[in-house]
Amino acid sequence: MKKFKDYSTASDFWLGNNFNVTNHDTNKKFDLTKLAAAQRAISNFVNIVTGKQIPVVFKGSDSYTNGEQVVIGTKIEGNNFDPTVGLALHEGSHIALTDFNLLRDFHKAVAMHGIDPNLNIADTQLAIIKDILNWIEDRRIDYASYVAAPGYRRYYEALYDKYFNDKIIDKALKAGEKSAEDWDCYMFHIINFTNPHRNLDTLKKLREVWKIIDLKNIHRLTSTSDALEVACEIYQLLNSHILNTGLSNQNKSGVVDNFSNIDAVRDGESDYVDDTSDDTDDEFDASGESKSNQAGAGSGNKQSTLSNAQTKRLEKQIQKQKDFINNRHKLEGRALSKKDRSMLRAIKESGTEVVTVTDFHKPIDTVVIRNINRNIVDQFHGKMFSSAEFYTQKTQEIVQKGIVLGKQLGRKLQVRNESKSLKSTRLATGKIDRRLINQLGFGAENIFQRTVTDQYKEYFLHISIDASGSMNGKKFNNAIMSAVAIAQAASMTSGIRVQISFRGTANIGGSGNRCVTIYAYDSAKDNMNKIKTLFRYLKTFGMTPEGLAFKSIEKYILTDAKQDECIFLNYSDGMPSREVPGDPVKYTKKVINRFKENDMQIISFFITDNSYEPQWVRDCFKEMYGTDAEFINSTRMLEVSKSLNKRFLEKV
């Protein structure tokens, strides 16, 4: 298989090639919205591959598993996202497949596999057995996941390319380096058994070790205990040999000094990456090992001498491999503060996503909060939500008025819940009425019947409210009242799905001001209690993103609308701000026309407290939303609710 130098290739089609959780324009602060998106995506991958709900969390630059959750580093960019996913999949597979109880009393477990407990073997000897076990266990679990989830193979390959495929290792194997009959050299060659340049004749017992491990049939090992049995067999073979040769320098440089951590069974290099052949599925045999790897086994290679610089580089790479198989791999990143962790949790729970709009020469990131909850309100109060008691009380009064009006409208809509059928018989056409068939011989010809059932249209209504600063006051309050009334009325009947969103600009997640769209209510998921408890905290924020905000939620609307009659209702009070290059009016028109092409009906109201608006404003508004766009005084907005109510009573 080819090496994957572009590590983002597996995720580009859904992640985007500009993904970067570090905002280099704000003193390298995290973009927590992107970090949450990465956490959600990686968690989904781990859950799919392992079949278990395994938490994925961030902790600075460390990466490991404690048997219950996967911990990964915080710096995730386009060029290392795939290796990070691969690492998380690997750690998750350990949780699913590795027996951590066996490791809690490792000395006892070793004794059960042929090592005499009365020998009281030293900690360094236990560490050697664990080194061997780590590598074999990695091969076992990686093979299982690699075969079971072929769609995720490239994440594994990217992981191993990044951490284990280095030219200096190839060169050392070809040159016959590490040829002393000691533990350090044996561990180097065992760790690199999957390298196509391995030479099984470099050390006297290497070929025997190769046969014991039997990579081609690694799937025969079905448990950590099986892997430990193989590790103990290799230890006994090599320990006797090394002692007999008088070269028992076990702790030379290949043994980890501290093995008190029970999580020692961890990561290793790939069985599946080979940069010497084509990227085709038939390069693999049943074991998951590449055929080119097998072909290299036991072959003699040209010897060469490494320079001092190359020797230092080799030792550094060897240490990197040792650290990795002993759960000491590092990813770039820094620790999250307590505040960052709280905000990250709120962003993740709210389903917040970064949606990149690619209609421009330079893609623009927008933020869509798919589901507000109390946690997200608390984290962003003062920015997009109010915490002032006077303000929340006033807004709550507005919400309550909307609910009262909505209940009045809802009573009229309850007729939708009733089913009425009218059956007509003795017709010239239609469905045969079996009760009239016996009259055919007596001159009766009209023996057909037809049943007509009243059916009401199924509606999907998305209400988008401009929450920019200029809406503050009566306009914003009455927009909320109108939307709440519609939601309340629809909740009292069936066949009407209502969503309410608010749009503006804000700095959330530490990445500067961006277009933000908040999904405040969705009748398919929420009940009216959410409106009663959370709408009181809504406030105006930022500028008017208009077309950019609409574009950011286009895919969600099209998915949610399904085959229902779709209405997009817009409340706004001004011209779009220059959040996009070029003419924002023309761009909004372009997005709205796209909505219309997808069979959305656009209803747009320019809310005003004045009796007259300049003609150029009217012209721009009409240009964006079409000839049906209207100017409406804020005191008349409840008429919109009543008008929609009448539409909901239309029959098919």
TILUMMI-38259 format. One record per residue (C-alpha): y negated, x negated, z negated. Coordinates in nm, 3 decimals. Example, Ala and Ser with C-alpha at 12.3 -4.5 7.8 and 13.67 -1.06 7.14 Angstrom:
! TILUMMI-38259
PT        yy        xx        zz
PT     0.450    -1.230    -0.780
PT     0.106    -1.367    -0.714
This chain:
! TILUMMI-38259
PT        yy        xx        zz
PT     0.000     0.000     0.000
PT    -0.354    -0.107     0.062
PT    -0.586    -0.192    -0.220
PT    -0.860     0.063    -0.270
PT    -1.183    -0.128    -0.280
PT    -1.389     0.192    -0.272
PT    -1.272     0.338    -0.598
PT    -1.455     0.670    -0.551
PT    -1.259     0.773    -0.240
PT    -1.032     1.019    -0.420
PT    -1.317     1.210    -0.585
PT    -1.593     1.189    -0.325
PT    -1.501     1.516    -0.158
PT    -1.571     1.716    -0.476
PT    -1.775     1.482    -0.698
PT    -2.024     1.340    -0.449
PT    -2.083     0.974    -0.381
PT    -2.403     0.956    -0.586
PT    -2.240     1.045    -0.917
PT    -2.378     0.836    -1.200
PT    -2.396     0.933    -1.566
PT    -2.646     0.657    -1.642
PT    -3.002     0.739    -1.545
PT    -3.149     0.409    -1.432
PT    -3.498     0.563    -1.413
PT    -3.514     0.649    -1.783
PT    -3.430     0.321    -1.958
PT    -3.060     0.366    -1.880
PT    -3.021     0.675    -2.097
PT    -2.719     0.893    -2.041
PT    -2.743     1.196    -1.821
PT    -2.549     1.414    -2.061
PT    -2.516     1.696    -1.808
PT    -2.323     1.464    -1.576
PT    -2.126     1.313    -1.861
PT    -2.019     1.663    -1.965
PT    -1.921     1.743    -1.606
PT    -1.711     1.426    -1.590
PT    -1.549     1.507    -1.924
PT    -1.462     1.858    -1.808
PT    -1.318     1.734    -1.477
PT    -1.114     1.454    -1.632
PT    -0.984     1.690    -1.901
PT    -0.869     1.930    -1.631
PT    -0.687     1.650    -1.447
PT    -0.514     1.531    -1.763
PT    -0.408     1.886    -1.853
PT    -0.270     1.948    -1.503
PT    -0.070     1.624    -1.486
PT     0.068     1.643    -1.841
PT     0.102     2.019    -1.871
PT    -0.067     1.999    -2.211
PT    -0.415     2.079    -2.342
PT    -0.514     1.723    -2.433
PT    -0.876     1.661    -2.541
PT    -1.071     1.390    -2.357
PT    -1.358     1.241    -2.557
PT    -1.603     0.953    -2.516
PT    -1.650     0.660    -2.750
PT    -1.867     0.376    -2.628
PT    -1.668     0.119    -2.431
PT    -1.328     0.170    -2.596
PT    -1.041     0.341    -2.422
PT    -0.719     0.440    -2.595
PT    -0.511     0.729    -2.723
PT    -0.417     0.806    -3.081
PT    -0.136     1.037    -2.977
PT    -0.354     1.347    -2.994
PT    -0.656     1.283    -2.771
PT    -0.767     1.050    -2.491
PT    -1.072     0.835    -2.557
PT    -1.257     0.675    -2.264
PT    -1.576     0.476    -2.210
PT    -1.912     0.640    -2.144
PT    -2.033     0.457    -1.834
PT    -1.896     0.655    -1.541
PT    -2.042     0.591    -1.197
PT    -1.937     0.652    -0.840
PT    -1.764     0.315    -0.812
PT    -1.554     0.349    -1.125
PT    -1.494     0.722    -1.162
PT    -1.149     0.708    -1.001
PT    -1.025     0.419    -1.220
PT    -1.153     0.608    -1.525
PT    -0.960     0.918    -1.419
PT    -0.652     0.701    -1.364
PT    -0.688     0.553    -1.710
PT    -0.723     0.898    -1.866
PT    -0.416     1.022    -1.677
PT    -0.221     0.720    -1.800
PT    -0.327     0.774    -2.161
PT    -0.256     1.145    -2.135
PT     0.092     1.069    -2.002
PT     0.155     0.861    -2.314
PT     0.068     1.160    -2.529
PT     0.303     1.379    -2.327
PT     0.593     1.134    -2.290
PT     0.576     0.857    -2.552
PT     0.746     0.896    -2.890
PT     0.477     0.792    -3.139
PT     0.706     0.859    -3.435
PT     0.924     0.572    -3.320
PT     0.627     0.338    -3.348
PT     0.535     0.442    -3.700
PT     0.838     0.258    -3.837
PT     0.886     0.003    -3.564
PT     1.096    -0.240    -3.770
PT     1.347     0.037    -3.841
PT     1.348     0.145    -3.476
PT     1.417    -0.213    -3.365
PT     1.703    -0.241    -3.613
PT     1.865     0.063    -3.455
PT     1.875    -0.117    -3.122
PT     2.082    -0.420    -3.212
PT     1.831    -0.637    -3.399
PT     1.981    -0.716    -3.744
PT     1.733    -0.589    -4.009
PT     1.866    -0.847    -4.255
PT     1.720    -1.120    -4.037
PT     1.374    -1.005    -4.151
PT     1.221    -1.110    -3.822
PT     0.861    -1.225    -3.834
PT     0.566    -1.013    -3.730
PT     0.523    -1.238    -3.427
PT     0.876    -1.156    -3.316
PT     0.812    -0.785    -3.357
PT     0.496    -0.834    -3.154
PT     0.699    -0.991    -2.873
PT     0.936    -0.694    -2.865
PT     0.638    -0.460    -2.860
PT     0.483    -0.654    -2.573
PT     0.799    -0.605    -2.371
PT     0.830    -0.242    -2.478
PT     0.467    -0.172    -2.384
PT     0.522    -0.290    -2.030
PT     0.854    -0.108    -1.982
PT     0.717     0.214    -2.135
PT     0.418     0.197    -1.901
PT     0.651     0.166    -1.604
PT     0.853     0.463    -1.728
PT     0.567     0.706    -1.789
PT     0.368     0.598    -1.484
PT     0.667     0.654    -1.261
PT     0.719     1.002    -1.408
PT     0.356     1.104    -1.354
PT     0.325     0.931    -1.018
PT     0.624     1.120    -0.880
PT     0.547     1.453    -1.049
PT     0.181     1.464    -0.940
PT     0.148     1.302    -0.594
PT    -0.200     1.446    -0.550
PT    -0.326     1.217    -0.826
PT    -0.170     0.893    -0.703
PT    -0.493     0.747    -0.573
PT    -0.647     0.767    -0.919
PT    -0.361     0.552    -1.048
PT    -0.398     0.314    -0.756
PT    -0.771     0.279    -0.819
PT    -0.699     0.205    -1.186
PT    -0.452    -0.071    -1.108
PT    -0.668    -0.216    -0.833
PT    -0.951    -0.253    -1.078
PT    -0.759    -0.395    -1.373
PT    -0.457    -0.579    -1.234
PT    -0.482    -0.676    -0.869
PT    -0.654    -1.009    -0.870
PT    -0.611    -1.286    -0.614
PT    -0.584    -1.551    -0.883
PT    -0.264    -1.386    -1.010
PT    -0.123    -1.393    -0.657
PT    -0.215    -1.757    -0.623
PT    -0.059    -1.849    -0.958
PT     0.269    -1.681    -0.866
PT     0.279    -1.853    -0.530
PT     0.201    -2.188    -0.692
PT     0.482    -2.153    -0.946
PT     0.244    -2.159    -1.241
PT     0.364    -2.071    -1.591
PT     0.701    -2.238    -1.544
PT     0.770    -2.357    -1.901
PT     1.067    -2.195    -2.076
PT     0.859    -2.027    -2.348
PT     0.747    -1.676    -2.438
PT     0.403    -1.718    -2.289
PT     0.540    -1.793    -1.944
PT     0.814    -1.532    -1.957
PT     0.565    -1.261    -2.054
PT     0.333    -1.362    -1.769
PT     0.608    -1.326    -1.510
PT     0.747    -1.003    -1.662
PT     0.404    -0.840    -1.663
PT     0.369    -0.931    -1.296
PT     0.715    -0.820    -1.183
PT     0.545    -0.556    -0.969
PT     0.347    -0.818    -0.778
PT     0.488    -0.879    -0.428
PT     0.446    -1.256    -0.480
PT     0.674    -1.278    -0.783
PT     0.936    -1.554    -0.777
PT     1.241    -1.477    -0.988
PT     1.354    -1.839    -0.973
PT     1.046    -1.979    -1.150
PT     1.221    -1.948    -1.488
PT     1.591    -1.979    -1.565
PT     1.644    -1.634    -1.715
PT     1.389    -1.444    -1.511
PT     1.639    -1.302    -1.265
PT     1.856    -1.173    -1.550
PT     1.553    -1.004    -1.704
PT     1.475    -0.849    -1.365
PT     1.826    -0.703    -1.348
PT     1.808    -0.566    -1.702
PT     1.479    -0.386    -1.636
PT     1.599    -0.260    -1.296
PT     1.264    -0.128    -1.171
PT     1.430     0.045    -0.878
PT     1.604     0.276    -1.124
PT     1.333     0.293    -1.391
PT     1.371     0.672    -1.387
PT     1.702     0.627    -1.571
PT     1.493     0.567    -1.886
PT     1.411     0.913    -2.015
PT     1.259     0.830    -2.355
PT     1.069     0.566    -2.550
PT     1.395     0.492    -2.732
PT     1.561     0.410    -2.399
PT     1.272     0.175    -2.315
PT     1.302     0.009    -2.657
PT     1.673    -0.049    -2.603
PT     1.595    -0.239    -2.283
PT     1.314    -0.432    -2.456
PT     1.548    -0.538    -2.738
PT     1.813    -0.650    -2.491
PT     1.557    -0.868    -2.311
PT     1.430    -1.005    -2.642
PT     1.778    -1.107    -2.756
PT     1.851    -1.273    -2.423
PT     1.527    -1.471    -2.409
PT     1.499    -1.549    -2.780
PT     1.841    -1.713    -2.781
PT     1.758    -1.902    -2.463
PT     1.417    -2.023    -2.584
PT     1.555    -2.131    -2.921
PT     1.832    -2.324    -2.749
PT     1.582    -2.503    -2.527
PT     1.377    -2.601    -2.830
PT     1.067    -2.437    -2.688
PT     1.017    -2.159    -2.943
PT     0.641    -2.164    -2.948
PT     0.634    -1.786    -2.968
PT     0.270    -1.748    -3.059
PT     0.132    -1.991    -2.802
PT    -0.104    -1.749    -2.632
PT     0.108    -1.462    -2.515
PT     0.153    -1.278    -2.843
PT    -0.095    -1.037    -2.994
PT    -0.177    -1.144    -3.348
PT    -0.220    -0.801    -3.505
PT     0.025    -0.520    -3.435
PT    -0.057    -0.296    -3.729
PT    -0.192    -0.033    -3.487
PT     0.086     0.215    -3.413
PT    -0.070     0.288    -3.074
PT     0.053    -0.036    -2.922
PT     0.252     0.131    -2.646
PT    -0.013     0.161    -2.379
PT    -0.133     0.059    -2.042
PT    -0.007    -0.185    -1.785
PT    -0.043    -0.278    -1.424
PT     0.074    -0.051    -1.144
PT     0.421    -0.034    -1.001
PT     0.270     0.127    -0.700
PT    -0.007    -0.096    -0.565
PT     0.054    -0.352    -0.296
PT    -0.214    -0.490    -0.070
PT     0.021    -0.620     0.197
PT     0.134    -0.302     0.371
PT     0.005     0.021     0.518
PT    -0.088     0.322     0.306
PT     0.206     0.545     0.395
PT     0.436     0.752     0.181
PT     0.748     0.587     0.321
PT     0.642     0.259     0.160
PT     0.804     0.383    -0.163
PT     1.165     0.407    -0.265
PT     1.303     0.642    -0.529
PT     1.176     0.424    -0.813
PT     0.814     0.442    -0.705
PT     0.813     0.066    -0.644
PT     0.685    -0.044    -0.305
PT     0.939    -0.182    -0.059
PT     0.724    -0.485    -0.002
PT     0.756    -0.564    -0.374
PT     1.133    -0.559    -0.346
PT     1.128    -0.780    -0.041
PT     0.944    -1.048    -0.236
PT     1.200    -1.066    -0.511
PT     1.362    -1.402    -0.550
PT     1.202    -1.554    -0.244
PT     1.082    -1.908    -0.259
PT     0.707    -1.957    -0.215
PT     0.496    -2.255    -0.122
PT     0.387    -2.443    -0.432
PT     0.022    -2.533    -0.487
PT    -0.196    -2.676    -0.762
PT    -0.476    -2.477    -0.926
PT    -0.813    -2.633    -0.990
PT    -0.967    -2.639    -1.337
PT    -1.193    -2.347    -1.245
PT    -0.897    -2.151    -1.110
PT    -0.697    -2.223    -1.423
PT    -0.976    -2.086    -1.641
PT    -1.002    -1.780    -1.420
PT    -0.625    -1.731    -1.441
PT    -0.624    -1.746    -1.819
PT    -0.906    -1.494    -1.830
PT    -0.717    -1.256    -1.602
PT    -0.395    -1.300    -1.800
PT    -0.578    -1.212    -2.119
PT    -0.717    -0.906    -1.946
PT    -0.363    -0.797    -1.860
PT    -0.239    -0.859    -2.214
PT    -0.527    -0.665    -2.364
PT    -0.460    -0.377    -2.131
PT    -0.090    -0.340    -2.210
PT    -0.169    -0.360    -2.581
PT    -0.429    -0.083    -2.581
PT    -0.728    -0.314    -2.594
PT    -0.879    -0.238    -2.255
PT    -1.253    -0.201    -2.239
PT    -1.471     0.016    -2.022
PT    -1.844    -0.032    -1.983
PT    -2.065     0.195    -2.186
PT    -2.231     0.241    -2.521
PT    -2.158     0.465    -2.814
PT    -2.305     0.815    -2.825
PT    -2.541     0.900    -3.109
PT    -2.469     1.198    -3.333
PT    -2.742     1.391    -3.152
PT    -2.596     1.300    -2.813
PT    -2.249     1.410    -2.921
PT    -2.379     1.747    -3.039
PT    -2.572     1.800    -2.718
PT    -2.276     1.689    -2.506
PT    -2.052     1.940    -2.683
PT    -2.305     2.221    -2.628
PT    -2.344     2.133    -2.258
PT    -1.969     2.122    -2.207
PT    -1.904     2.451    -2.390
PT    -2.175     2.628    -2.189
PT    -2.014     2.530    -1.860
PT    -2.327     2.341    -1.756
PT    -2.290     2.173    -1.418
PT    -2.498     1.940    -1.208
PT    -2.523     2.088    -0.859
PT    -2.644     1.848    -0.593
PT    -2.843     2.009    -0.312
PT    -2.788     1.806     0.004
PT    -3.032     1.982     0.238
PT    -3.269     1.686     0.228
PT    -3.268     1.318     0.323
PT    -3.235     1.233    -0.046
PT    -2.998     1.468    -0.236
PT    -3.158     1.654    -0.527
PT    -2.973     1.720    -0.852
PT    -3.015     2.061    -1.013
PT    -2.869     2.200    -1.335
PT    -2.685     2.529    -1.368
PT    -2.601     2.653    -1.719
PT    -2.320     2.896    -1.651
PT    -2.294     3.056    -1.993
PT    -2.554     3.041    -2.269
PT    -2.432     3.052    -2.627
PT    -2.589     2.997    -2.967
PT    -2.504     2.627    -2.959
PT    -2.691     2.567    -2.631
PT    -2.986     2.771    -2.767
PT    -3.001     2.553    -3.078
PT    -2.978     2.229    -2.882
PT    -3.256     2.317    -2.637
PT    -3.491     2.524    -2.849
PT    -3.849     2.438    -2.767
PT    -3.755     2.347    -2.409
PT    -3.592     2.657    -2.261
PT    -3.549     2.870    -2.571
PT    -3.787     2.973    -2.845
PT    -3.734     2.917    -3.216
PT    -4.066     3.071    -3.328
PT    -3.996     3.377    -3.540
PT    -4.297     3.573    -3.415
PT    -4.203     3.514    -3.053
PT    -3.834     3.604    -3.100
PT    -3.926     3.925    -3.285
PT    -4.156     4.029    -3.001
PT    -3.889     3.955    -2.741
PT    -3.630     4.146    -2.944
PT    -3.853     4.454    -2.935
PT    -3.870     4.424    -2.556
PT    -3.490     4.393    -2.537
PT    -3.445     4.701    -2.755
PT    -3.677     4.907    -2.533
PT    -3.475     4.800    -2.229
PT    -3.153     4.908    -2.400
PT    -3.295     5.253    -2.485
PT    -3.406     5.310    -2.125
PT    -3.076     5.174    -1.997
PT    -2.881     5.427    -2.202
PT    -3.084     5.707    -2.045
PT    -3.009     5.575    -1.698
PT    -2.648     5.508    -1.790
PT    -2.580     5.872    -1.871
PT    -2.658     5.956    -1.508
PT    -2.425     5.682    -1.389
PT    -2.132     5.812    -1.590
PT    -2.054     6.046    -1.304
PT    -1.907     5.735    -1.137
PT    -1.631     5.744    -1.396
PT    -1.518     6.087    -1.279
PT    -1.276     6.127    -0.989
PT    -1.311     6.441    -0.773
PT    -1.070     6.535    -0.495
PT    -1.096     6.825    -0.248
PT    -0.779     6.928    -0.064
PT    -0.814     7.128     0.261
PT    -0.505     7.283     0.423
PT    -0.406     7.472     0.740
PT    -0.596     7.221     0.953
PT    -0.535     7.134     1.318
PT    -0.511     6.763     1.238
PT    -0.436     6.549     0.937
PT    -0.131     6.492     0.722
PT     0.157     6.743     0.750
PT     0.165     6.995     0.467
PT     0.536     7.022     0.396
PT     0.495     7.366     0.241
PT     0.387     7.507     0.582
PT     0.667     7.359     0.795
PT     0.884     7.671     0.759
PT     0.608     7.875     0.932
PT     0.627     7.679     1.258
PT     0.869     7.929     1.415
PT     0.642     8.225     1.346
PT     0.340     8.118     1.552
PT     0.173     7.902     1.287
PT     0.025     7.586     1.439
PT    -0.222     7.463     1.177
PT     0.016     7.301     0.931
PT    -0.190     6.993     0.844
PT    -0.387     6.909     0.530
PT    -0.648     6.649     0.426
PT    -0.754     6.533     0.078
PT    -1.104     6.391     0.030
PT    -1.175     6.192    -0.290
PT    -1.527     6.102    -0.399
PT    -1.561     5.722    -0.403
PT    -1.861     5.524    -0.515
PT    -1.958     5.186    -0.378
PT    -1.861     4.875    -0.572
PT    -2.172     4.670    -0.647
PT    -2.243     4.310    -0.737
PT    -2.602     4.267    -0.856
PT    -2.755     3.929    -0.934
PT    -3.098     3.947    -1.100
PT    -3.291     3.620    -1.077
PT    -3.602     3.602    -1.296
PT    -3.877     3.345    -1.253
PT    -3.920     3.182    -1.594
PT    -4.204     2.947    -1.500
PT    -4.503     2.916    -1.732
PT    -4.723     3.150    -1.528
PT    -4.484     3.438    -1.604
PT    -4.552     3.411    -1.976
PT    -4.660     3.736    -2.142
PT    -4.632     4.088    -2.004
PT    -4.480     3.983    -1.672
PT    -4.190     3.797    -1.835
PT    -4.139     4.062    -2.103
PT    -4.130     4.350    -1.855
PT    -3.897     4.157    -1.625
PT    -3.659     4.117    -1.920
PT    -3.694     4.486    -2.010
PT    -3.615     4.595    -1.654
PT    -3.313     4.364    -1.628
PT    -3.176     4.472    -1.967
PT    -3.211     4.839    -1.872
PT    -3.009     4.780    -1.555
PT    -2.742     4.586    -1.745
PT    -2.717     4.856    -2.013
PT    -2.684     5.135    -1.757
PT    -2.418     4.946    -1.560
PT    -2.221     4.877    -1.878
PT    -2.171     5.253    -1.923
PT    -1.982     5.295    -1.597
PT    -1.734     5.111    -1.376
PT    -1.761     4.932    -1.044
PT    -2.093     4.754    -1.110
PT    -2.108     4.386    -1.202
PT    -2.447     4.262    -1.319
PT    -2.558     3.902    -1.364
PT    -2.897     3.797    -1.505
PT    -3.027     3.444    -1.455
PT    -3.354     3.267    -1.534
PT    -3.495     2.975    -1.338
PT    -3.748     2.704    -1.414
PT    -3.770     2.327    -1.458
PT    -3.690     2.122    -1.766
PT    -3.565     1.785    -1.886
PT    -3.220     1.845    -2.026
PT    -2.951     1.584    -2.070
PT    -3.196     1.293    -2.049
PT    -3.253     1.273    -1.675
PT    -3.612     1.392    -1.625
PT    -3.739     1.731    -1.509
PT    -3.501     1.912    -1.279
PT    -3.454     2.262    -1.148
PT    -3.261     2.454    -1.415
PT    -3.093     2.793    -1.371
PT    -2.961     2.970    -1.680
PT    -2.691     3.235    -1.651
PT    -2.790     3.451    -1.947
PT    -2.558     3.747    -1.888
PT    -2.256     3.836    -1.674
PT    -2.101     4.177    -1.731
PT    -1.764     4.047    -1.612
PT    -1.753     3.813    -1.913
PT    -2.011     3.936    -2.161
PT    -2.088     4.259    -2.347
PT    -2.426     4.398    -2.444
PT    -2.403     4.229    -2.783
PT    -2.484     3.899    -2.613
PT    -2.810     4.046    -2.483
PT    -2.891     4.183    -2.828
PT    -2.830     3.852    -3.007
PT    -2.940     3.582    -2.761
PT    -3.207     3.729    -2.531
PT    -3.458     3.717    -2.816
PT    -3.469     3.337    -2.773
PT    -3.558     3.342    -2.403
PT    -3.892     3.194    -2.305
PT    -4.074     3.062    -2.000
PT    -4.031     2.696    -1.911
PT    -4.156     2.458    -1.644
PT    -4.244     2.526    -1.284
PT    -4.124     2.766    -1.009
PT    -3.830     2.608    -0.820
PT    -3.753     2.922    -0.609
PT    -3.547     2.813    -0.303
PT    -3.398     2.511    -0.480
PT    -3.279     2.730    -0.768
PT    -3.135     2.988    -0.528
PT    -2.950     2.722    -0.333
PT    -2.800     2.576    -0.651
PT    -2.625     2.906    -0.736
PT    -2.537     3.016    -0.381
PT    -2.173     2.913    -0.409
PT    -2.133     3.096    -0.741
PT    -2.282     3.418    -0.606
PT    -2.063     3.417    -0.296
PT    -1.755     3.359    -0.510
PT    -1.842     3.623    -0.769
PT    -1.949     3.891    -0.520
PT    -1.608     3.901    -0.350
PT    -1.605     4.202    -0.116
PT    -1.848     4.421    -0.313
PT    -2.187     4.525    -0.183
PT    -2.406     4.237    -0.293
PT    -2.769     4.275    -0.401
PT    -2.991     3.981    -0.490
PT    -3.288     4.103    -0.696
PT    -3.575     3.860    -0.746
PT    -3.864     3.882    -0.994
PT    -4.138     3.619    -0.951
PT    -4.513     3.578    -0.976
PT    -4.615     3.279    -0.768
PT    -4.558     3.030    -0.496
PT    -4.272     2.780    -0.524
PT    -4.364     2.444    -0.674
PT    -4.309     2.128    -0.474
PT    -3.966     2.045    -0.608
PT    -3.844     1.978    -0.255
PT    -3.972     1.757     0.026
PT    -4.178     1.931     0.293
PT    -4.284     2.295     0.280
PT    -4.129     2.481    -0.018
PT    -4.217     2.819     0.134
PT    -4.024     2.747     0.452
PT    -3.732     2.608     0.252
PT    -3.715     2.922     0.036
PT    -3.719     3.132     0.354
PT    -3.432     2.923     0.490
PT    -3.221     2.983     0.177
PT    -3.298     3.356     0.170
PT    -3.203     3.388     0.538
PT    -2.875     3.216     0.453
PT    -2.819     3.477     0.181
PT    -2.879     3.755     0.435
PT    -2.633     3.596     0.678
PT    -2.375     3.623     0.400
PT    -2.436     3.999     0.373
PT    -2.657     3.987     0.066
PT    -2.928     4.249     0.045
PT    -3.252     4.094    -0.078
PT    -3.488     4.289    -0.305
PT    -3.786     4.080    -0.408
PT    -4.085     4.173    -0.625
PT    -4.403     3.974    -0.674
PT    -4.514     4.071    -1.024
PT    -4.889     4.087    -1.074
PT    -5.135     4.204    -1.337
PT    -5.412     4.225    -1.078
PT    -5.485     4.502    -0.832
PT    -5.526     4.256    -0.549
PT    -5.368     3.928    -0.443
PT    -5.517     3.696    -0.178
PT    -5.385     3.767     0.167
PT    -5.243     3.417     0.208
PT    -5.031     3.473    -0.105
PT    -4.903     3.800     0.034
PT    -4.829     3.637     0.368
PT    -4.634     3.351     0.207
PT    -4.436     3.592    -0.010
PT    -4.349     3.807     0.290
PT    -4.251     3.495     0.485
PT    -4.007     3.389     0.214
PT    -3.842     3.722     0.137
PT    -3.897     3.938     0.443
PT    -4.092     4.250     0.520
PT    -3.925     4.447     0.242
PT    -4.073     4.221    -0.027
PT    -4.316     4.408    -0.251
PT    -4.602     4.339    -0.488
PT    -4.565     4.532    -0.812
PT    -4.771     4.563    -1.126
PT    -4.587     4.455    -1.439
PT    -4.634     4.800    -1.592
PT    -4.434     4.961    -1.308
PT    -4.127     4.741    -1.327
PT    -3.913     5.005    -1.492
PT    -3.936     5.194    -1.165
PT    -3.716     4.921    -1.019
PT    -3.445     5.006    -1.271
PT    -3.464     5.375    -1.182
PT    -3.454     5.298    -0.809
PT    -3.142     5.085    -0.846
PT    -2.984     5.353    -1.060
PT    -3.012     5.599    -0.771
PT    -2.852     5.346    -0.538
PT    -2.555     5.305    -0.770
PT    -2.480     5.675    -0.722
PT    -2.438     5.639    -0.346
PT    -2.093     5.735    -0.223
PT    -1.884     5.561     0.038
